[in-house]
Amino acid sequence: MGYSILPAIPVTGLYMATYLIYRAGFMRRAFHVDLWNLGILLAFMISGIGGFILMLLTEAGVKLYINPQLLYWHVEAGIALIPLTIFHFHCYRGSLRRIMGMRT
């Protein structure tokens, strides 16, 4: 079972669409940021919970038919987290610069 960056493509498209809607004035910045915070939360929950279940099953020596599928979706959710994290940094670039000690 191979992995791909395909989950990142719709995520990137959705972000660009919501960002353009926000920049056009049809959406408040707070709603745009909250929407993508929710996206990060959901992707993290899928990836984190899937990884935790896989760890428990592996440590217990349990081999189920669902293990490969669970591993696949765990990795795919992790791949989708990459652009979500970059967009999150974009939304909070001022805070990120202050944390990293950079001048704004």
C-alpha positions in Angstrom: 0.0 0.0 0.0 1.6 3.2 -1.1 1.2 6.7 0.3 0.7 9.9 -1.7 0.5 13.6 -1.2 -3.1 13.6 -2.6 -4.7 14.5 0.7 -2.6 17.7 0.7 -4.0 18.8 -2.6 -7.7 19.4 -1.6 -6.5 20.8 1.7 -4.4 23.3 -0.1 -7.2 24.2 -2.5 -9.7 24.6 0.3 -7.3 26.8 2.2 -6.7 29.0 -0.9 -10.5 29.3 -1.5 -11.3 30.3 2.1 -8.3 32.7 2.2 -9.5 34.4 -1.0 -13.0 34.6 0.4 -11.6 36.1 3.6 -9.4 38.6 1.6 -12.5 39.6 -0.5 -14.3 40.5 2.7 -17.0 37.9 2.7 -15.5 36.1 5.7 -14.1 37.4 9.0 -10.5 36.6 9.7 -11.5 35.0 13.0 -13.8 32.6 11.3 -11.1 31.7 8.7 -8.6 31.0 11.5 -11.2 29.1 13.6 -12.1 27.0 10.5 -8.5 25.9 10.0 -7.9 25.4 13.7 -10.8 22.9 13.5 -9.1 21.3 10.4 -5.9 20.9 12.4 -7.7 19.4 15.3 -9.6 16.8 13.2 -6.5 15.8 11.2 -4.5 15.5 14.5 -7.2 13.5 16.1 -7.4 11.0 13.2 -3.6 10.7 13.0 -3.0 10.7 16.8 -5.8 8.3 17.8 -5.0 6.0 14.8 -1.3 6.0 15.8 -2.2 5.3 19.5 -4.4 2.4 18.6 -1.7 1.0 16.3 0.8 1.3 19.1 -1.5 -0.5 21.5 -2.2 -3.3 19.0 1.5 -3.7 18.1 2.6 -3.7 21.7 0.0 -6.3 22.6 1.1 -8.5 19.6 -2.4 -8.3 18.1 -2.5 -8.6 14.3 -5.9 -7.7 12.9 -7.0 -7.2 9.3 -7.6 -3.5 10.0 -3.9 -2.8 11.0 -2.8 -2.0 7.4 -5.8 0.2 6.8 -5.4 2.0 10.1 -1.7 2.6 9.4 -2.6 3.9 5.9 -5.1 6.5 7.2 -2.8 7.4 10.1 -0.1 8.3 7.6 -2.5 10.0 5.2 -3.9 12.2 8.0 -0.3 13.1 8.9 0.4 14.1 5.3 -2.7 16.3 5.3 -1.4 17.9 8.6 1.7 19.3 6.7 -0.1 22.0 4.7 -2.5 22.6 7.6 0.4 23.4 9.8 2.0 25.7 7.2 -1.3 27.5 6.8 -1.6 27.8 10.6 1.8 29.4 10.7 0.6 31.8 8.0 -2.5 32.8 10.0 -0.4 33.4 13.1 2.8 34.7 11.5 3.0 37.7 13.8 2.8 35.5 16.9 5.2 33.0 15.4 7.8 35.8 14.7 7.5 37.0 18.3 8.0 33.5 19.6 11.0 32.9 17.4 12.5 36.3 18.4 12.2 37.8 14.9 11.3 41.4 14.3 8.0 42.2 12.6 
